[in-house]
């Protein structure tokens, strides 16, 4: 069974499937011990790989190389990948989708934003004409084999949100995402126009959408929940706190393992797990078609 088919089957099960945002191999190693599904967040990858905000800096070969490393280390986990707008051109979008499927991604999210793009929970987003986006989406859907495809709209005007959600649900995309949904009532309205098509909800700390539990999302008819940045933001806070405490302690490290601190033994043990489950993958140049 292909990775896309496995994720599609998981989403079809009762309840809301959680996918945890990871931004590097270490965060993925931690997340793998808690959840069986990961989301490769554009926000997290731009921050981790480039040290830049999520406004369109990501180069598709970099994202492909990261997903290939993830799949090698985590052969049993679902991997849903944010590919922004397919990196502008229809031809590039199709090439990236074909390459993502070849290296073992479970699915991709394709958005309808116009460049310069923004984080889905930021102000100032603009969207492509619907016909232009649907042309790109249809080309991607014709290119994929078993890969799961999420059609995403970043529309902000109320009438346009519902119109686009309905149009996306009418395509052969597997799942629909309206990003930046601002209320539970709007989740219900989107659920109604999407019909039987699976619905995805994006949660990000400090974002525009309400904070909801998986059981609450299930009651609202949401099939998938992506958590874009819990690892990234937790790492930010933990590193900032640790370095502030180190400065106050005049450079003396805290006690190691046994007092709630992570030491070399626990870190090495975490990473050693990746050796045992590692799945060989083709060289990046060949598999990514670079």
C-alpha positions as CSV (number, residue, x, y, z in Angstrom):
1,X,0.0,0.0,0.0
2,X,1.4,3.4,-1.0
3,X,2.0,6.2,1.5
4,X,-0.8,8.3,0.0
5,X,-3.2,5.4,0.2
6,X,-2.3,4.8,3.8
7,X,-3.0,8.4,4.8
8,X,-6.2,8.5,2.8
9,X,-7.4,5.4,4.6
10,X,-6.4,6.9,8.0
11,X,-8.4,10.1,7.2
12,X,-11.4,8.0,6.3
13,X,-11.5,6.4,9.8
14,X,-13.8,8.0,12.4
15,X,-12.4,10.9,14.3
16,X,-10.0,13.7,13.5
17,X,-6.5,12.7,12.3
18,X,-3.7,14.8,13.9
19,X,-0.6,15.7,12.0
20,X,2.2,17.4,14.0
21,X,4.3,20.1,12.4
22,X,8.1,19.3,12.4
23,X,10.8,21.7,11.2
24,X,14.0,19.6,11.3
25,X,15.1,16.0,11.9
26,X,15.5,16.5,15.7
27,X,11.9,17.8,16.1
28,X,10.7,15.0,14.0
29,X,12.6,12.5,16.2
30,X,10.7,13.9,19.2
31,X,7.3,14.0,17.5
32,X,7.7,10.4,16.2
33,X,7.5,9.2,19.8
34,X,4.1,10.8,20.4
35,X,2.2,10.8,17.0
36,X,2.2,8.6,13.9
37,X,1.6,11.6,11.5
38,X,3.8,14.6,10.7
39,X,3.2,17.8,8.9
40,X,6.1,19.4,7.1
41,X,5.2,23.0,7.8
42,X,6.4,25.8,5.5
43,X,6.4,28.2,8.4
44,X,8.7,25.9,10.4
45,X,10.9,25.0,7.5
46,X,11.5,28.6,6.4
47,X,12.3,29.4,10.0
48,X,14.6,26.5,10.6
49,X,16.3,26.1,7.2
50,X,16.7,29.8,6.3
51,X,16.0,31.8,9.4
52,X,13.4,33.7,7.5
53,X,9.6,34.2,7.8
54,X,7.2,32.2,5.7
55,X,6.7,34.6,2.9
56,X,7.9,32.7,-0.1
57,X,11.7,32.1,0.4
58,X,11.5,28.3,0.2
59,X,13.3,26.6,-2.7
60,X,11.7,23.4,-3.8
61,X,14.9,21.3,-4.0
62,X,15.5,22.2,-0.3
63,X,12.1,21.0,0.7
64,X,12.5,17.8,-1.3
65,X,15.8,17.0,0.3
66,X,14.3,17.5,3.8
67,X,11.3,15.3,3.0
68,X,13.6,12.6,1.7
69,X,15.6,12.6,4.9
70,X,12.4,12.4,6.9
71,X,11.1,9.5,4.9
72,X,14.4,7.6,5.3
73,X,14.3,8.0,9.1
74,X,10.5,7.5,9.6
75,X,9.3,4.9,7.1
76,X,6.1,4.2,8.9
77,X,4.9,7.8,9.6
78,X,2.4,9.8,7.5
79,X,4.2,12.8,5.9
80,X,2.0,15.7,4.7
81,X,4.0,18.4,3.0
82,X,3.3,22.1,2.5
83,X,4.4,23.0,-1.0
84,X,3.0,26.6,-0.9
85,X,1.7,27.5,-4.4
86,X,3.7,24.8,-6.1
87,X,6.6,27.2,-6.4
88,X,4.8,29.5,-8.8
89,X,4.6,27.7,-12.2
90,X,2.3,24.9,-13.1
91,X,5.2,22.9,-14.6
92,X,7.3,23.3,-11.4
93,X,4.3,22.3,-9.3
94,X,3.8,19.1,-11.3
95,X,7.5,18.3,-11.1
96,X,7.6,18.8,-7.4
97,X,4.5,16.7,-6.8
98,X,5.9,13.8,-9.0
99,X,9.2,14.0,-7.1
100,X,7.5,14.2,-3.7
101,X,5.6,11.0,-4.5
102,X,8.7,9.3,-5.7
103,X,10.6,9.9,-2.5
104,X,7.7,8.8,-0.2
105,X,5.7,11.8,0.8
106,X,2.1,10.8,1.8
107,X,0.5,14.0,0.6
108,X,0.9,17.7,-0.3
109,X,-1.0,20.9,0.3
110,X,-1.4,23.2,-2.7
111,X,-2.6,26.8,-2.0
112,X,-4.2,29.5,-4.1
113,X,-2.1,32.4,-2.9
114,X,-0.7,35.0,-5.2
115,X,2.9,36.1,-4.8
116,X,4.2,37.7,-2.6
117,X,2.7,35.0,-0.4
118,X,2.1,35.2,3.4
119,X,1.7,32.8,6.3
120,X,-1.9,31.5,6.2
121,X,-2.7,33.3,9.5
122,X,-1.1,36.6,8.5
123,X,-2.8,39.8,7.2
124,X,-2.3,40.9,3.6
125,X,-3.0,37.6,1.8
126,X,-4.0,37.8,-1.9
127,X,-5.4,34.9,-3.9
128,X,-5.1,33.9,-7.6
129,X,-8.1,34.1,-9.8
130,X,-10.0,30.9,-9.1
131,X,-9.8,29.6,-12.7
132,X,-6.0,30.0,-12.7
133,X,-5.7,28.1,-9.4
134,X,-8.0,25.3,-10.6
135,X,-5.9,24.9,-13.7
136,X,-2.8,24.3,-11.6
137,X,-4.7,22.0,-9.2
138,X,-6.1,19.9,-12.0
139,X,-2.6,19.6,-13.5
140,X,-1.2,18.4,-10.2
141,X,-4.1,16.0,-9.7
142,X,-3.4,14.5,-13.2
143,X,0.3,14.2,-12.3
144,X,0.0,12.3,-9.0
145,X,-0.7,8.6,-8.8
146,X,-1.5,7.7,-5.2
147,X,-0.3,10.8,-3.5
148,X,-2.9,12.6,-1.4
149,X,-3.6,16.2,-2.4
150,X,-5.1,18.9,-0.2
151,X,-6.6,21.8,-2.0
152,X,-6.2,25.0,0.1
153,X,-7.7,28.4,-0.2
154,X,-6.5,31.5,1.6
155,X,-9.5,33.6,0.6
156,X,-10.5,36.2,3.2
157,X,-13.7,37.7,1.9
158,X,-16.7,35.8,3.3
159,X,-18.5,35.1,0.0
160,X,-15.2,34.2,-1.7
161,X,-14.4,31.7,1.1
162,X,-17.6,29.7,0.6
163,X,-17.4,30.0,-3.2
164,X,-13.8,28.7,-3.4
165,X,-14.4,26.0,-0.8
166,X,-17.3,24.6,-2.8
167,X,-15.3,24.8,-6.0
168,X,-12.3,23.0,-4.4
169,X,-14.7,20.3,-3.1
170,X,-16.0,19.7,-6.6
171,X,-12.5,18.7,-7.8
172,X,-10.7,15.4,-7.5
173,X,-8.6,16.8,-4.6
174,X,-8.7,14.4,-1.6
175,X,-9.2,17.1,1.2
176,X,-10.1,20.8,1.4
177,X,-8.4,23.3,3.6
178,X,-9.6,26.9,4.2
179,X,-6.8,28.5,6.1
180,X,-7.2,31.2,8.8
181,X,-10.8,30.2,9.7
182,X,-11.8,32.7,12.5
183,X,-14.6,30.9,14.3
184,X,-16.4,27.7,15.0
185,X,-19.4,29.1,13.2
186,X,-17.3,29.5,10.0
187,X,-16.0,25.9,10.4
188,X,-19.6,24.8,10.3
189,X,-20.4,26.9,7.3
190,X,-17.4,25.6,5.4
191,X,-18.3,22.0,6.4
192,X,-21.7,22.5,4.9
193,X,-20.5,23.7,1.5
194,X,-17.7,21.1,1.3
195,X,-20.3,18.4,1.6
196,X,-18.8,14.9,1.9
197,X,-15.3,15.9,1.0
198,X,-12.8,15.5,3.9
199,X,-12.0,18.8,5.6
200,X,-8.7,19.9,7.2
201,X,-8.2,22.5,9.9
202,X,-4.9,24.3,10.6
203,X,-4.1,25.2,14.2
204,X,-1.2,27.5,15.0
205,X,-0.4,29.3,18.3
206,X,-1.2,32.9,18.1
207,X,-3.0,32.5,14.8
208,X,-6.5,33.6,13.7
209,X,-8.3,30.3,14.3
210,X,-9.8,29.2,17.6
211,X,-8.0,26.6,19.7
212,X,-10.0,23.4,19.6
213,X,-9.5,19.9,20.9
214,X,-9.6,16.9,18.6
215,X,-12.9,15.8,20.0
216,X,-14.4,19.3,19.4
217,X,-13.1,19.1,15.8
218,X,-14.6,15.7,15.3
219,X,-17.9,17.0,16.5
220,X,-17.6,19.8,13.9
221,X,-17.0,17.3,11.1
222,X,-13.3,18.1,10.7
223,X,-11.3,15.0,9.3
224,X,-7.7,16.2,9.7
225,X,-6.0,18.7,12.0
226,X,-2.5,20.0,11.3
227,X,-0.5,21.6,14.1
228,X,1.9,23.7,12.3
229,X,4.4,24.9,14.9
230,X,4.2,23.3,18.4
231,X,7.7,21.9,18.1
232,X,9.2,25.1,16.7
233,X,7.6,27.4,19.3
234,X,8.3,25.1,22.2
235,X,12.0,24.9,21.1
236,X,12.1,28.7,20.8
237,X,10.8,29.1,24.4
238,X,13.0,26.3,25.8
239,X,16.2,27.6,24.2
240,X,15.5,31.2,25.2
241,X,14.8,30.1,28.8
242,X,17.8,27.8,29.0
243,X,20.3,30.4,27.7
244,X,18.9,33.1,30.0
245,X,19.4,30.7,33.0
246,X,22.9,29.9,31.8
247,X,23.7,33.6,31.7
248,X,22.4,34.1,35.2
249,X,24.3,31.0,36.4
250,X,27.6,32.6,35.2
251,X,27.9,29.9,32.5
252,X,27.4,26.8,34.9
253,X,25.4,24.2,33.1
254,X,22.4,22.8,35.1
255,X,22.4,19.2,36.5
256,X,22.0,16.7,33.7
257,X,19.5,13.8,33.4
258,X,17.5,12.9,36.5
259,X,16.6,16.5,37.3
260,X,14.3,17.1,34.4
261,X,17.1,18.2,32.1
262,X,18.0,16.6,28.8
263,X,21.6,15.3,28.7
264,X,23.8,13.7,26.2
265,X,22.5,10.2,27.1
266,X,18.9,10.9,26.5
267,X,19.6,12.9,23.3
268,X,21.8,10.1,21.9
269,X,19.2,7.5,22.8
270,X,16.5,9.4,21.0
271,X,18.6,9.7,17.8
272,X,19.8,6.1,17.9
273,X,16.2,5.0,17.4
274,X,16.4,6.5,13.9
275,X,19.2,4.1,13.0
276,X,17.1,1.1,13.6
277,X,14.1,2.2,11.7
278,X,16.0,3.9,8.8
279,X,14.7,3.1,5.3
280,X,17.3,3.5,2.5
281,X,16.1,6.0,-0.2
282,X,17.6,6.9,-3.6
283,X,20.2,9.6,-3.8
284,X,18.6,13.1,-3.6
285,X,19.7,14.1,-7.1
286,X,18.1,11.1,-8.8
287,X,14.9,10.9,-6.7
288,X,14.2,14.6,-6.8
289,X,14.9,14.9,-10.5
290,X,17.2,17.9,-9.9
